[in-house]
Amino acid sequence: MAFINWDNSFSVGVDDIDKQHQKLIELINDLHDAMMCGKNDAVLESVLASVADYTDYHFSFEENLMDETGYPDSAEHKAAHQEIKTKLQGLQADFPHHKAGANMRVMEFLQNWLIGHVITAEQDVAMGAYIASKIDSRLQVAS
């Protein structure tokens, strides 16, 4: 059973970002499955590293789009990205040392980040709407 299921409420209105969010959900679900199956620490660390690497890629992609389109809340959004990356790095650092509850802290953080950043706080939704409007206007000008 998936830890997080994609549904249309996660959509930010930009296909590439939505696909990347779906990939992040897939990686988070892989990590959850590995934890639930009692995989060894090396496997768990590898999957967590994949989540962190893809998160870096995804944030860079979003930040480039924000810069290209002149997103007005770019600085705030980038700061939120940096906070998430810092927290994820801390969780990665704690993970090999088996600090109490590290597995659950990782999963709770990933779930709260994805739901909070994308849906509840609507940071990605607002960014996606802005970027989609800029992309649409570029296409209309080009027509």
Backbone as a printed PyTorch tensor [residue, N CA C, xyz], in Angstrom:
tensor([[[  0.8440,  -1.1830,   0.0000],
         [  0.0000,   0.0000,   0.0000],
         [  0.8880,   1.2440,   0.0000]],

        [[  0.5330,   2.2050,  -0.8280],
         [  1.3180,   3.4250,  -0.9550],
         [  1.1930,   4.2890,   0.2910]],

        [[  2.2840,   4.9200,   0.6480],
         [  2.3160,   5.8400,   1.7770],
         [  1.6100,   7.1450,   1.4010]],

        [[  1.8480,   7.5960,   0.1770],
         [  1.1940,   8.7900,  -0.3610],
         [  0.6580,   8.4300,  -1.7340]],

        [[ -0.5840,   8.7670,  -2.0000],
         [ -1.1750,   8.5360,  -3.3100],
         [ -1.3590,   9.8670,  -4.0270]],

        [[ -0.9390,   9.9080,  -5.2840],
         [ -1.1310,  11.0970,  -6.1020],
         [ -2.6160,  11.2680,  -6.3910]],

        [[ -3.0920,  12.4820,  -6.2670],
         [ -4.4230,  12.7930,  -6.7900],
         [ -4.3790,  14.2000,  -7.3680]],

        [[ -5.4250,  14.5680,  -8.0470],
         [ -5.4300,  15.8390,  -8.7780],
         [ -5.2990,  17.0660,  -7.8850]],

        [[ -5.5610,  16.9310,  -6.5960],
         [ -5.3880,  18.0750,  -5.7050],
         [ -3.9190,  18.4550,  -5.5720]],

        [[ -3.0080,  17.5540,  -5.9570],
         [ -1.5740,  17.8390,  -5.9140],
         [ -1.1260,  18.6480,  -7.1370]],

        [[ -1.9330,  18.6920,  -8.1700],
         [ -1.5230,  19.3460,  -9.4170],
         [ -1.3140,  20.8400,  -9.2140]],

        [[ -0.2160,  21.3330,  -9.7950],
         [  0.0680,  22.7710,  -9.7470],
         [ -0.2040,  23.4320, -11.0900]],

        [[ -0.6330,  22.6520, -12.0620],
         [ -0.9980,  23.2170, -13.3590],
         [  0.1400,  23.3200, -14.3530]],

        [[  1.3040,  22.7910, -14.0090],
         [  2.4480,  22.7480, -14.9260],
         [  2.8560,  21.2790, -15.0350]],

        [[  2.6840,  20.7100, -16.2300],
         [  2.8790,  19.2650, -16.4060],
         [  4.2340,  18.7690, -15.9100]],

        [[  5.3140,  19.4680, -16.2500],
         [  6.6410,  19.0040, -15.8480],
         [  6.7850,  18.9780, -14.3290]],

        [[  6.2560,  19.9840, -13.6590],
         [  6.3260,  20.0030, -12.1890],
         [  5.4580,  18.9050, -11.6060]],

        [[  4.2670,  18.7150, -12.1580],
         [  3.4000,  17.6330, -11.6780],
         [  4.0780,  16.2690, -11.8440]],

        [[  4.7340,  16.0550, -12.9660],
         [  5.4330,  14.7800, -13.1920],
         [  6.5640,  14.6030, -12.1900]],

        [[  7.2480,  15.6930, -11.8730],
         [  8.3210,  15.6030, -10.8940],
         [  7.7640,  15.3360,  -9.4980]],

        [[  6.6360,  15.9420,  -9.1730],
         [  5.9990,  15.6540,  -7.8790],
         [  5.5740,  14.1860,  -7.8240]],

        [[  5.0760,  13.6630,  -8.9230],
         [  4.7000,  12.2470,  -8.9620],
         [  5.9250,  11.3630,  -8.7490]],

        [[  7.0620,  11.7460,  -9.3330],
         [  8.3020,  10.9940,  -9.1500],
         [  8.7470,  11.0610,  -7.6840]],

        [[  8.6370,  12.2340,  -7.0670],
         [  8.9810,  12.3530,  -5.6480],
         [  8.0950,  11.4560,  -4.7960]],

        [[  6.8140,  11.4150,  -5.1070],
         [  5.8980,  10.5340,  -4.3730],
         [  6.3160,   9.0830,  -4.5540]],

        [[  6.6810,   8.7170,  -5.7700],
         [  7.1330,   7.3480,  -6.0410],
         [  8.3730,   7.0140,  -5.1980]],

        [[  9.3290,   7.9330,  -5.1320],
         [ 10.5430,   7.6960,  -4.3450],
         [ 10.2310,   7.6130,  -2.8550]],

        [[  9.3420,   8.4870,  -2.3820],
         [  8.9450,   8.4420,  -0.9730],
         [  8.2430,   7.1200,  -0.6780]],

        [[  7.3930,   6.6800,  -1.5820],
         [  6.7260,   5.3840,  -1.4010],
         [  7.7330,   4.2320,  -1.4070]],

        [[  8.7680,   4.3210,  -2.2580],
         [  9.8200,   3.2960,  -2.2700],
         [ 10.5330,   3.2410,  -0.9220]],

        [[ 10.8240,   4.4220,  -0.3750],
         [ 11.4840,   4.4730,   0.9280],
         [ 10.5870,   3.8730,   2.0050]],

        [[  9.3220,   4.2300,   1.9690],
         [  8.3730,   3.6870,   2.9410],
         [  8.2920,   2.1670,   2.8230]],

        [[  8.1870,   1.6630,   1.5980],
         [  8.1170,   0.2160,   1.3880],
         [  9.3670,  -0.4800,   1.9280]],

        [[ 10.5410,   0.1180,   1.6770],
         [ 11.7880,  -0.4700,   2.1590],
         [ 11.8020,  -0.5140,   3.6850]],

        [[ 11.3020,   0.5440,   4.3100],
         [ 11.2410,   0.5760,   5.7720],
         [ 10.2740,  -0.4730,   6.3010]],

        [[  9.1190,  -0.5900,   5.6590],
         [  8.0930,  -1.5290,   6.1220],
         [  8.5310,  -2.9760,   5.9390]],

        [[  9.3670,  -3.2160,   4.9310],
         [  9.8420,  -4.5730,   4.6680],
         [ 11.0930,  -4.9060,   5.4770]],

        [[ 11.5510,  -3.9660,   6.2850],
         [ 12.7170,  -4.2110,   7.1240],
         [ 14.0160,  -4.3280,   6.3500]],

        [[ 14.1160,  -3.5890,   5.2510],
         [ 15.3540,  -3.6220,   4.4670],
         [ 16.5120,  -3.1420,   5.3330]],

        [[ 17.7130,  -3.5660,   4.9460],
         [ 18.8720,  -3.1830,   5.7500],
         [ 19.1830,  -1.6930,   5.5760]],

        [[ 20.0140,  -1.2020,   6.4700],
         [ 20.3130,   0.2300,   6.5080],
         [ 20.9200,   0.7440,   5.2090]],

        [[ 21.7320,  -0.0620,   4.5610],
         [ 22.3680,   0.3760,   3.3190],
         [ 21.3170,   0.6530,   2.2480]],

        [[ 20.3060,  -0.2040,   2.1660],
         [ 19.2240,   0.0030,   1.2000],
         [ 18.4450,   1.2650,   1.5500]],

        [[ 18.1130,   1.4170,   2.8240],
         [ 17.3560,   2.5900,   3.2550],
         [ 18.1380,   3.8770,   2.9930]],

        [[ 19.4230,   3.8720,   3.2920],
         [ 20.2410,   5.0580,   3.0440],
         [ 20.3110,   5.3700,   1.5580]],

        [[ 20.3880,   4.3510,   0.7240],
         [ 20.4430,   4.5380,  -0.7210],
         [ 19.1460,   5.1600,  -1.2500]],

        [[ 18.0190,   4.6470,  -0.7650],
         [ 16.7310,   5.1830,  -1.2110],
         [ 16.5560,   6.6160,  -0.7080]],

        [[ 16.9490,   6.8840,   0.5310],
         [ 16.8680,   8.2400,   1.0640],
         [ 17.7620,   9.1820,   0.2670]],

        [[ 18.9340,   8.7180,  -0.1290],
         [ 19.8260,   9.5270,  -0.9670],
         [ 19.1790,   9.8290,  -2.3150]],

        [[ 18.4550,   8.8550,  -2.8620],
         [ 17.7430,   9.0850,  -4.1260],
         [ 16.6800,  10.1590,  -3.9640]],

        [[ 15.9620,  10.1360,  -2.8490],
         [ 14.9600,  11.1640,  -2.5670],
         [ 15.6420,  12.5320,  -2.4940]],

        [[ 16.7500,  12.6020,  -1.7770],
         [ 17.4660,  13.8820,  -1.6230],
         [ 18.0070,  14.3760,  -2.9630]],

        [[ 18.5880,  13.4860,  -3.7520],
         [ 19.1290,  13.8800,  -5.0550],
         [ 18.0240,  14.3860,  -5.9780]],

        [[ 16.9080,  13.6680,  -6.0100],
         [ 15.8240,  14.0880,  -6.8920],
         [ 15.1970,  15.3870,  -6.3990]],

        [[ 15.1570,  15.5740,  -5.0860],
         [ 14.6530,  16.8220,  -4.5250],
         [ 15.5110,  17.9930,  -4.9900]],

        [[ 16.8300,  17.8250,  -4.9660],
         [ 17.7310,  18.8760,  -5.4560],
         [ 17.4460,  19.1900,  -6.9220]],

        [[ 17.3090,  18.1500,  -7.7290],
         [ 17.0000,  18.3340,  -9.1520],
         [ 15.6800,  19.0830,  -9.3240]],

        [[ 14.6780,  18.6470,  -8.6000],
         [ 13.3440,  19.2440,  -8.7050],
         [ 13.3550,  20.7090,  -8.2890]],

        [[ 13.9930,  21.0070,  -7.1600],
         [ 14.0480,  22.3930,  -6.7000],
         [ 14.7890,  23.2680,  -7.6990]],

        [[ 15.8790,  22.7710,  -8.2610],
         [ 16.6120,  23.5440,  -9.2750],
         [ 15.7210,  23.8280, -10.4800]],

        [[ 14.9640,  22.8280, -10.8880],
         [ 14.0500,  22.9940, -12.0270],
         [ 13.0270,  24.0920, -11.7260]],

        [[ 12.3910,  24.0030, -10.5540],
         [ 11.4010,  25.0120, -10.1830],
         [ 12.0290,  26.4000, -10.0980]],

        [[ 13.1950,  26.4790,  -9.4940],
         [ 13.8400,  27.7790,  -9.3180],
         [ 14.2340,  28.3970, -10.6510]],

        [[ 14.6630,  27.5790, -11.5930],
         [ 14.9560,  28.0910, -12.9320],
         [ 13.6960,  28.6340, -13.5990]],

        [[ 12.5880,  27.9150, -13.4590],
         [ 11.3250,  28.4070, -14.0290],
         [ 10.8870,  29.7140, -13.3650]],

        [[ 11.0670,  29.8030, -12.0480],
         [ 10.7180,  31.0400, -11.3510],
         [ 11.5580,  32.1970, -11.8730]],

        [[ 12.8510,  31.9680, -12.0640],
         [ 13.7350,  33.0140, -12.5680],
         [ 13.3650,  33.4090, -13.9960]],

        [[ 13.1060,  32.4170, -14.8320],
         [ 12.7770,  32.6780, -16.2360],
         [ 11.4790,  33.4660, -16.3970]],

        [[ 10.5300,  33.2320, -15.5100],
         [  9.2200,  33.8790, -15.6480],
         [  9.0560,  35.0970, -14.7540]],

        [[ 10.0620,  35.3820, -13.9270],
         [  9.9710,  36.5410, -13.0460],
         [  8.9690,  36.3690, -11.9210]],

        [[  8.8790,  35.1750, -11.3750],
         [  7.9190,  34.8990, -10.3010],
         [  8.1640,  35.8420,  -9.1370]],

        [[  7.1620,  36.6180,  -8.7250],
         [  7.3770,  37.6610,  -7.7110],
         [  7.6930,  37.1440,  -6.3030]],

        [[  7.2890,  35.9370,  -5.9630],
         [  7.5700,  35.3790,  -4.6370],
         [  8.7370,  34.3900,  -4.6710]],

        [[  9.5910,  34.5790,  -5.6510],
         [ 10.7130,  33.6650,  -5.8580],
         [ 11.6230,  33.5620,  -4.6370]],

        [[ 11.9770,  34.6690,  -4.0210],
         [ 12.9040,  34.6470,  -2.8830],
         [ 12.3220,  33.8370,  -1.7240]],

        [[ 11.0530,  34.0420,  -1.4350],
         [ 10.3960,  33.3050,  -0.3530],
         [ 10.3310,  31.8100,  -0.6740]],

        [[ 10.0120,  31.5040,  -1.9130],
         [  9.8950,  30.1100,  -2.3370],
         [ 11.2600,  29.4180,  -2.2780]],

        [[ 12.2920,  30.1100,  -2.7380],
         [ 13.6430,  29.5350,  -2.6930],
         [ 14.0900,  29.3260,  -1.2500]],

        [[ 13.7200,  30.2410,  -0.3610],
         [ 14.0570,  30.0850,   1.0550],
         [ 13.3820,  28.8370,   1.6290]],

        [[ 12.1380,  28.5930,   1.2260],
         [ 11.4350,  27.3850,   1.6720],
         [ 12.1510,  26.1410,   1.1440]],

        [[ 12.6000,  26.1950,  -0.1070],
         [ 13.3620,  25.0760,  -0.6650],
         [ 14.6250,  24.8340,   0.1510]],

        [[ 15.3430,  25.9000,   0.4770],
         [ 16.5850,  25.7480,   1.2340],
         [ 16.3170,  25.1520,   2.6120]],

        [[ 15.2440,  25.5770,   3.2400],
         [ 14.8770,  25.0330,   4.5540],
         [ 14.6060,  23.5320,   4.4560]],

        [[ 13.9040,  23.1350,   3.4160],
         [ 13.5970,  21.7200,   3.2110],
         [ 14.8840,  20.9320,   2.9560]],

        [[ 15.7650,  21.4670,   2.1030],
         [ 17.0230,  20.7710,   1.8140],
         [ 17.8790,  20.6350,   3.0720]],

        [[ 17.9280,  21.6730,   3.8840],
         [ 18.7020,  21.6260,   5.1330],
         [ 18.1420,  20.5680,   6.0730]],

        [[ 16.8260,  20.5280,   6.2070],
         [ 16.1870,  19.5340,   7.0680],
         [ 16.4450,  18.1200,   6.5450]],

        [[ 16.3380,  17.9450,   5.2340],
         [ 16.5740,  16.6340,   4.6410],
         [ 18.0240,  16.1940,   4.8420]],

        [[ 18.9650,  17.1200,   4.7210],
         [ 20.3740,  16.8000,   4.9620],
         [ 20.5870,  16.3720,   6.4160]],

        [[ 19.9100,  17.0500,   7.3440],
         [ 20.0080,  16.6730,   8.7530],
         [ 19.4540,  15.2830,   9.0020]],

        [[ 18.3470,  14.9830,   8.3650],
         [ 17.7640,  13.6460,   8.5170],
         [ 18.6930,  12.5790,   7.9430]],

        [[ 19.3120,  12.8990,   6.8050],
         [ 20.2660,  11.9500,   6.2160],
         [ 21.4460,  11.7300,   7.1560]],

        [[ 21.9120,  12.7820,   7.7780],
         [ 23.0490,  12.6690,   8.6920],
         [ 22.6880,  11.8430,   9.9230]],

        [[ 21.4620,  11.9810,  10.4240],
         [ 21.0100,  11.2280,  11.5940],
         [ 20.7620,   9.7570,  11.2810]],

        [[ 20.3380,   9.4950,  10.0760],
         [ 19.8630,   8.1670,   9.7060],
         [ 20.8680,   7.0490,   9.9820]],

        [[ 22.1400,   7.1870,   9.5780],
         [ 23.0770,   6.0730,   9.7910],
         [ 23.4010,   5.8100,  11.2580]],

        [[ 23.1260,   6.7700,  12.1000],
         [ 23.4750,   6.6260,  13.5070],
         [ 22.3340,   6.0390,  14.3270]],

        [[ 21.2780,   5.6540,  13.6530],
         [ 20.1280,   5.0150,  14.3020],
         [ 19.5950,   5.8340,  15.4740]],

        [[ 19.5590,   7.1230,  15.2840],
         [ 18.9720,   7.9310,  16.3490],
         [ 17.5160,   7.5100,  16.4880]],

        [[ 17.0590,   7.4790,  17.6890],
         [ 15.7110,   6.9740,  17.9840],
         [ 14.6740,   7.6000,  17.0790]],

        [[ 13.9230,   6.7630,  16.4240],
         [ 12.8210,   7.2330,  15.5950],
         [ 13.2340,   7.8570,  14.2780]],

        [[ 14.4790,   7.6650,  13.8520],
         [ 14.9510,   8.3070,  12.6220],
         [ 14.0760,   7.9370,  11.4240]],

        [[ 13.7160,   6.6760,  11.3160],
         [ 12.8930,   6.2420,  10.1820],
         [ 11.5630,   6.9870,  10.1350]],

        [[ 10.9010,   7.0590,  11.2760],
         [  9.5920,   7.7240,  11.3050],
         [  9.7290,   9.2270,  11.0930]],

        [[ 10.7910,   9.8350,  11.6290],
         [ 10.9990,  11.2710,  11.4090],
         [ 11.1920,  11.5600,   9.9270]],

        [[ 11.9260,  10.6950,   9.2600],
         [ 12.1420,  10.8670,   7.8210],
         [ 10.8070,  10.8080,   7.0890]],

        [[ 10.0120,   9.7890,   7.3600],
         [  8.7410,   9.6270,   6.6460],
         [  7.7710,  10.7560,   6.9680]],

        [[  7.6840,  11.1330,   8.2380],
         [  6.7840,  12.2340,   8.6090],
         [  7.2150,  13.5270,   7.9350]],

        [[  8.5220,  13.7900,   7.9200],
         [  9.0220,  14.9900,   7.2690],
         [  8.6680,  14.9880,   5.7870]],

        [[  8.9310,  13.8870,   5.1050],
         [  8.6730,  13.8200,   3.6660],
         [  7.1920,  14.0050,   3.3550]],

        [[  6.3440,  13.3650,   4.1350],
         [  4.9080,  13.5090,   3.9130],
         [  4.4650,  14.9420,   4.1930]],

        [[  4.8920,  15.4950,   5.3270],
         [  4.4940,  16.8600,   5.6840],
         [  5.0400,  17.8890,   4.7060]],

        [[  6.2700,  17.6700,   4.2400],
         [  6.8490,  18.5950,   3.2710],
         [  6.0360,  18.5670,   1.9780]],

        [[  5.7980,  17.3940,   1.4590],
         [  5.1040,  17.3090,   0.1770],
         [  3.6940,  17.8720,   0.2920]],

        [[  2.9720,  17.4440,   1.2940],
         [  1.6050,  17.9310,   1.4670],
         [  1.6190,  19.4180,   1.8280]],

        [[  2.4740,  19.7980,   2.7540],
         [  2.5150,  21.1790,   3.2180],
         [  2.9890,  22.1500,   2.1660]],

        [[  4.0670,  21.8440,   1.5110],
         [  4.6590,  22.7590,   0.5330],
         [  3.7990,  22.8750,  -0.7120]],

        [[  3.2570,  21.7680,  -1.1430],
         [  2.5020,  21.7690,  -2.3950],
         [  1.0440,  22.1620,  -2.1800]],

        [[  0.3950,  21.6090,  -1.1690],
         [ -1.0460,  21.7750,  -1.0540],
         [ -1.4460,  22.7410,   0.0540]],

        [[ -1.1060,  22.4140,   1.2770],
         [ -1.5910,  23.1930,   2.4110],
         [ -1.1090,  24.6320,   2.3550]],

        [[  0.2000,  24.8120,   2.2090],
         [  0.7460,  26.1700,   2.1430],
         [  0.5200,  26.7800,   0.7630]],

        [[  0.1880,  25.9480,  -0.1760],
         [ -0.1020,  26.3490,  -1.5510],
         [  1.0480,  27.1000,  -2.2140]],

        [[  2.2640,  26.8680,  -1.7430],
         [  3.4030,  27.5360,  -2.3560],
         [  3.5800,  27.0990,  -3.8020]],

        [[  3.5710,  25.8110,  -4.0520],
         [  3.7530,  25.3360,  -5.4190],
         [  2.5240,  25.6080,  -6.2730]],

        [[  1.3510,  25.5930,  -5.6690],
         [  0.1330,  25.8820,  -6.4280],
         [  0.1790,  27.3210,  -6.9550]],

        [[  0.5430,  28.2670,  -6.0850],
         [  0.6360,  29.6690,  -6.5020],
         [  1.7250,  29.8430,  -7.5530]],

        [[  2.8710,  29.2240,  -7.3300],
         [  3.9600,  29.3100,  -8.2950],
         [  3.5400,  28.6970,  -9.6240]],

        [[  2.8990,  27.5470,  -9.5700],
         [  2.4730,  26.8690, -10.7910],
         [  1.4830,  27.6960, -11.5900]],

        [[  0.5460,  28.3280, -10.9070],
         [ -0.4350,  29.1670, -11.6080],
         [  0.2610,  30.3260, -12.3000]],

        [[  1.2120,  30.9380, -11.6170],
         [  1.9390,  32.0610, -12.2080],
         [  2.7370,  31.6050, -13.4290]],

        [[  3.4850,  30.5180, -13.2640],
         [  4.3090,  30.0140, -14.3650],
         [  3.4350,  29.5900, -15.5390]],

        [[  2.3250,  28.9020, -15.2550],
         [  1.4210,  28.4770, -16.3300],
         [  0.8860,  29.6840, -17.0940]],

        [[  0.5630,  30.7630, -16.3850],
         [  0.0470,  31.9580, -17.0660],
         [  1.1150,  32.5730, -17.9600]],

        [[  2.3650,  32.5350, -17.5290],
         [  3.4590,  33.0860, -18.3350],
         [  3.7400,  32.2040, -19.5390]],

        [[  3.6940,  30.9020, -19.3300],
         [  3.9190,  29.9780, -20.4410],
         [  2.7940,  30.1250, -21.4540]],

        [[  1.5400,  30.1880, -20.9680],
         [  0.3950,  30.3550, -21.8640],
         [  0.4990,  31.6530, -22.6540]],

        [[  0.9160,  32.7450, -22.0140],
         [  0.9980,  34.0120, -22.7140],
         [  2.1160,  33.9820, -23.7490]],

        [[  3.2020,  33.2750, -23.4740],
         [  4.2670,  33.1270, -24.4660],
         [  3.7790,  32.3620, -25.6920]],

        [[  2.9790,  31.3300, -25.4350],
         [  2.4480,  30.5360, -26.5490],
         [  1.4700,  31.3630, -27.3700]],

        [[  0.6700,  32.1830, -26.7110],
         [ -0.2850,  33.0250, -27.4380],
         [  0.4390,  34.0710, -28.2720]],

        [[  1.5240,  34.6340, -27.7460],
         [  2.2980,  35.6270, -28.4910],
         [  2.9490,  34.9700, -29.7100]],

        [[  3.4220,  33.7510, -29.5440],
         [  4.0960,  33.0610, -30.6220],
         [  3.1330,  32.6270, -31.7280]],

        [[  1.8620,  32.5040, -31.4080],
         [  0.8910,  32.0020, -32.4020],
         [  0.6590,  32.9740, -33.5170]]])
